[in-house]
Amino acid sequence: MNQIKKQQQYNMKLTSKKVENYFASRTDEELRQCPDCIAAACNDVAIQFNHDKALDLMKLLFFNDPIPSLHTHSYSFNTATGRHIIETLKEKYYEYKN
């Protein structure tokens, strides 16, 4: 039982390498932000909002991809919840950056 929980936590965790690889797969732009800080912020906010995939939060922040389970978009626009999550991600990122 504990093995399953550890595996779920591992799958949820975003690493700087995953950040770099995903970003490179989505765009030709250079990643100008700190991948370690991005990963840490996304992991923290995923726990805070009880979401099981920190990568989804990174996709929301950088590519404005919707997260249906968190109701981040309505008719392709950010909801108040979506804006709040994005602002929380930014705050966490700068906490780690500074």
C-alpha positions as CSV (number, residue, x, y, z in Angstrom):
1,M,0.0,0.0,0.0
2,N,2.8,2.4,0.9
3,Q,4.6,1.5,-2.4
4,I,1.5,2.7,-4.4
5,K,1.4,6.0,-2.4
6,K,5.2,6.6,-3.0
7,Q,4.7,5.8,-6.7
8,Q,1.9,8.4,-6.9
9,Q,4.0,11.0,-5.2
10,Y,6.9,10.3,-7.6
11,N,4.6,10.7,-10.6
12,M,3.2,14.0,-9.2
13,K,6.6,15.4,-8.6
14,L,8.0,17.8,-11.2
15,T,11.8,18.0,-11.6
16,S,13.9,20.6,-13.3
17,K,14.8,18.0,-16.0
18,K,11.1,17.4,-16.7
19,V,10.5,21.2,-16.9
20,E,13.4,21.6,-19.4
21,N,12.3,18.6,-21.5
22,Y,8.6,19.5,-21.6
23,F,9.4,23.2,-22.4
24,A,11.7,22.1,-25.3
25,S,9.0,19.8,-26.7
26,R,6.4,22.5,-26.7
27,T,8.3,25.5,-28.1
28,D,11.5,26.6,-29.8
29,E,11.9,29.4,-27.4
30,E,14.7,29.3,-24.8
31,L,13.6,28.7,-21.2
32,R,14.7,32.0,-19.5
33,Q,13.4,31.1,-16.0
34,C,15.0,28.9,-13.4
35,P,13.8,25.3,-14.0
36,D,14.6,24.4,-10.3
37,C,12.4,27.2,-9.1
38,I,9.6,26.4,-11.6
39,A,9.6,22.7,-10.5
40,A,9.5,23.6,-6.8
41,A,6.8,26.2,-7.2
42,C,4.6,23.8,-9.3
43,N,5.1,21.0,-6.8
44,D,4.1,23.2,-3.8
45,V,1.1,24.7,-5.6
46,A,0.0,21.2,-6.7
47,I,-0.1,20.1,-3.1
48,Q,-1.8,23.4,-2.0
49,F,-4.6,22.9,-4.5
50,N,-4.8,19.2,-4.0
51,H,-3.9,18.4,-7.7
52,D,-2.1,15.3,-8.6
53,K,0.0,16.6,-11.5
54,A,2.4,19.5,-11.1
55,L,3.1,19.4,-14.8
56,D,-0.5,20.6,-15.4
57,L,0.3,23.7,-13.4
58,M,3.4,24.4,-15.4
59,K,1.3,24.0,-18.6
60,L,-1.3,26.5,-17.2
61,L,1.4,29.0,-16.3
62,F,3.4,28.9,-19.6
63,F,1.0,27.8,-22.2
64,N,-2.4,28.7,-20.7
65,D,-3.6,25.1,-21.0
66,P,-6.8,24.5,-19.1
67,I,-7.1,22.2,-16.1
68,P,-10.7,21.0,-16.1
69,S,-10.6,19.5,-12.7
70,L,-9.6,22.9,-11.2
71,H,-12.0,24.9,-13.4
72,T,-9.3,27.2,-14.6
73,H,-11.1,28.2,-17.9
74,S,-14.5,29.1,-19.0
75,Y,-15.1,29.6,-22.8
76,S,-11.3,29.7,-23.2
77,F,-10.9,32.6,-20.7
78,N,-9.3,32.2,-17.3
79,T,-11.7,32.0,-14.4
80,A,-11.1,33.7,-11.1
81,T,-9.8,30.3,-9.9
82,G,-7.4,30.1,-12.8
83,R,-6.1,33.6,-12.3
84,H,-5.6,32.8,-8.6
85,I,-3.6,29.7,-9.3
86,I,-1.4,31.5,-11.8
87,E,-0.7,34.3,-9.3
88,T,0.0,31.8,-6.6
89,L,2.5,30.0,-9.0
90,K,4.2,33.3,-9.7
91,E,4.5,34.2,-6.0
92,K,6.0,30.7,-5.2
93,Y,8.4,31.0,-8.1
94,Y,9.7,34.3,-6.9
95,E,9.9,33.0,-3.3
96,Y,12.3,30.3,-4.5
97,K,14.1,32.6,-6.9
98,N,14.9,35.2,-4.2
